[in-house]
Amino acid sequence: MTASVTTIGFDADDTLWQNERFFKMTQERFATLLAEYAEPDHLYERLTEAERRNLGQYGFGIKGFVLSMIETAIEVTDERVPSSVIHELLRAGQEMLNHPIELLPHARDAVEALAASHRIVLITKGDLLDQERKLAQSGLGELFDGVEIVSDKTAPRYGEIFGRHGDGAERAMMVGNSLRSDVIPALDAGAWGVFVPHDLTWALEHAEVPQDHPRFHELTDLAGLPDLVGRLA
Ligand SMILES: [Mg+2]
């Protein structure tokens, strides 16, 4: 017998609204600004290395990304990067922090439908102010029973959140576009994990699809989520 789902956690970036596309656009601008010093592929590689190296100190989000771009620019130019380029990178970061919210298809309908029957919690990483701004602009804020902006998404963290907002991880589901952050640690905590892939996913979020896990599900988009939850009830 399966206990039914009472609480649903939603990831935000690239699950409810577009996010990675703004990082990709800024990366392309970064490559253009540094074109005379390095090839794009080399730049992207160095930037990803810097992001990975800095994650433990900067955490996830736009501000850490900008600092990693500046660090990479200094490295690849042997400390000769013009201050006009640094200025452009700072400006690019500020534009990212102001980008308008674009909800993904079916996000509003799925959240509205499930908010009527379940406790729903937004669980996201990233810069606190930026995530609060995006949630406010999304128009979805009122629908959530709880909002958790966390420094990282781990199994103990999911256990704690679903314990506090619901009936524990065993009766919870986490929905998101990242196997590494949304799905696998939620499964490890004992919850259902629903993978909704997005065609752009950050290199540091990749992981293998879980094989034959009884609580793992994959959906092409959020339109199918209320039905899936209904089938598990
Ligand atoms: Mg995401």
Residues whose N, C-alpha, C, O or C-beta is under 5 A from the ligand:
A	BS01	MG	D11 A12 D13 D14 T15 N177 S178
